[in-house]
Amino acid sequence: MKINLSQRTLIFYGVLAPFIIFGSIYNLLGIISGTSTVISFGAFALFGFVLLPALLVSTYRQNRCTLFSDRISIGKKEYVFDSYAVSIVEKYLPLKERPLFSLFRTQYANLIIREKSSGQIVLNKDLDISLQAINKMKAFLSV
């Protein structure tokens, strides 16, 4: 089973990306030609057409999760079920601590990976995915 652990974040910024990319290209061309007024000289204002897609791709690659019958792979790291205990824990978040792109959800899930020998938490990652995907992950991990 393949899933991306930052699915909602990627969708949120993917919707905003075309506007930021267009604005940064327009701003950069205006500075080069000297014809337009400059709003700002920041990195995203001038090079957002390169930086934003690079950030989206790196976020996708770092949060790519593949579940196998004997292990879980997140990014480039693999956690074998013989050595690690994997669980999904749901928690309640008050309104002021909720993410901007999912304010109306009250229950949020975390993926927790513990080392079986020491009980130490190796990974505690927010699952920024749909409830349907969380339920699929829970069903896959419980089998």
C-alpha positions as CSV (number, residue, x, y, z in Angstrom):
1,M,0.0,0.0,0.0
2,K,1.4,3.4,-1.0
3,I,0.4,6.7,0.5
4,N,1.8,10.1,1.1
5,L,1.8,11.3,4.7
6,S,1.4,15.0,3.8
7,Q,-1.3,14.6,1.3
8,R,-3.5,17.5,2.4
9,T,-0.5,19.9,2.7
10,L,0.6,19.0,-0.9
11,I,-2.9,19.6,-2.2
12,F,-3.2,23.0,-0.3
13,Y,0.1,24.3,-1.6
14,G,-0.5,22.7,-5.0
15,V,-3.6,24.9,-5.4
16,L,-1.6,28.0,-4.4
17,A,1.5,27.2,-6.5
18,P,0.3,28.4,-9.9
19,F,-0.5,31.9,-8.5
20,I,2.9,32.1,-6.7
21,I,4.8,30.8,-9.7
22,F,3.1,33.3,-12.0
23,G,3.6,36.2,-9.6
24,S,7.3,35.4,-9.1
25,I,8.0,35.1,-12.8
26,Y,6.1,38.4,-13.4
27,N,8.0,40.1,-10.6
28,L,11.4,38.8,-11.8
29,L,10.7,39.8,-15.4
30,G,9.6,43.2,-14.2
31,I,12.8,43.7,-12.3
32,I,15.0,42.6,-15.2
33,S,13.2,44.9,-17.7
34,G,12.7,47.7,-15.2
35,T,9.1,48.3,-16.2
36,S,7.0,47.1,-13.3
37,T,6.8,48.1,-9.6
38,V,8.5,45.7,-7.3
39,I,6.5,44.4,-4.3
40,S,9.4,42.8,-2.6
41,F,12.9,41.4,-3.2
42,G,12.5,38.1,-1.2
43,A,13.5,34.7,-2.5
44,F,10.0,33.6,-3.2
45,A,9.1,36.9,-4.8
46,L,11.9,36.5,-7.3
47,F,12.6,32.8,-7.6
48,G,9.3,31.2,-6.4
49,F,8.9,29.5,-9.8
50,V,11.9,27.4,-9.0
51,L,11.7,27.2,-5.1
52,L,8.1,26.2,-4.7
53,P,8.0,23.3,-7.1
54,A,11.3,22.1,-5.6
55,L,9.8,22.3,-2.1
56,L,6.7,20.4,-3.2
57,V,8.7,17.6,-4.8
58,S,11.0,17.3,-1.7
59,T,8.0,17.3,0.6
60,Y,6.4,14.5,-1.5
61,R,9.6,12.4,-1.6
62,Q,10.3,12.8,2.2
63,N,6.7,11.8,3.2
64,R,6.2,8.9,0.7
65,C,5.1,5.9,2.7
66,T,5.0,2.3,1.5
67,L,3.5,-0.4,3.7
68,F,4.6,-3.9,3.1
69,S,3.6,-7.1,5.0
70,D,6.9,-7.1,6.9
71,R,8.0,-3.5,7.0
72,I,7.1,0.2,6.5
73,S,9.1,2.5,4.4
74,I,8.9,6.3,4.9
75,G,11.1,8.4,2.6
76,K,14.4,6.5,2.5
77,K,14.1,4.9,5.9
78,E,12.7,1.4,6.5
79,Y,11.3,0.1,9.7
80,V,11.0,-3.7,10.0
81,F,8.0,-4.9,12.0
82,D,10.3,-7.4,13.8
83,S,12.3,-4.6,15.3
84,Y,9.7,-1.7,15.5
85,A,6.2,-1.4,16.7
86,V,4.0,0.7,14.5
87,S,0.8,2.3,15.7
88,I,-1.7,5.1,14.8
89,V,-2.8,7.2,17.7
90,E,-5.7,9.7,17.5
91,K,-5.7,12.9,19.6
92,Y,-7.9,15.9,20.1
93,L,-6.6,19.3,19.2
94,P,-8.1,22.6,20.4
95,L,-9.1,25.1,17.8
96,K,-6.0,27.3,18.2
97,E,-3.6,24.4,17.6
98,R,-5.3,23.0,14.5
99,P,-3.7,23.3,11.0
100,L,-4.9,26.1,8.8
101,F,-6.2,23.8,6.0
102,S,-8.2,21.5,8.3
103,L,-9.8,23.7,11.0
104,F,-13.0,21.8,11.3
105,R,-11.5,18.5,12.2
106,T,-11.2,17.8,15.9
107,Q,-9.5,14.4,15.8
108,Y,-6.0,14.2,14.4
109,A,-3.9,11.0,13.9
110,N,-0.2,10.5,14.6
111,L,2.0,7.7,13.2
112,I,4.2,6.4,16.1
113,I,7.0,4.0,15.5
114,R,8.7,2.6,18.6
115,E,11.8,0.5,18.9
116,K,10.7,-2.8,20.4
117,S,13.9,-3.5,22.4
118,S,14.1,-0.2,24.2
119,G,10.6,1.2,23.8
120,Q,12.0,4.5,22.5
121,I,10.0,6.5,20.0
122,V,11.9,6.6,16.7
123,L,9.2,8.5,14.7
124,N,6.2,10.5,15.7
125,K,4.7,12.0,12.6
126,D,1.4,13.8,12.1
127,L,-0.8,12.1,9.5
128,D,-2.0,14.9,7.3
129,I,-4.2,12.6,5.2
130,S,-7.9,11.8,4.7
131,L,-9.8,9.8,7.2
132,Q,-10.4,7.1,4.6
133,A,-6.6,6.7,4.1
134,I,-6.1,6.6,7.9
135,N,-8.7,3.8,8.2
136,K,-6.9,1.9,5.3
137,M,-3.6,2.2,7.1
138,K,-5.1,1.1,10.4
139,A,-6.7,-2.0,8.7
140,F,-3.4,-2.8,7.0
141,L,-1.4,-2.5,10.2
142,S,-3.8,-4.6,12.2
143,V,-3.6,-7.6,9.8
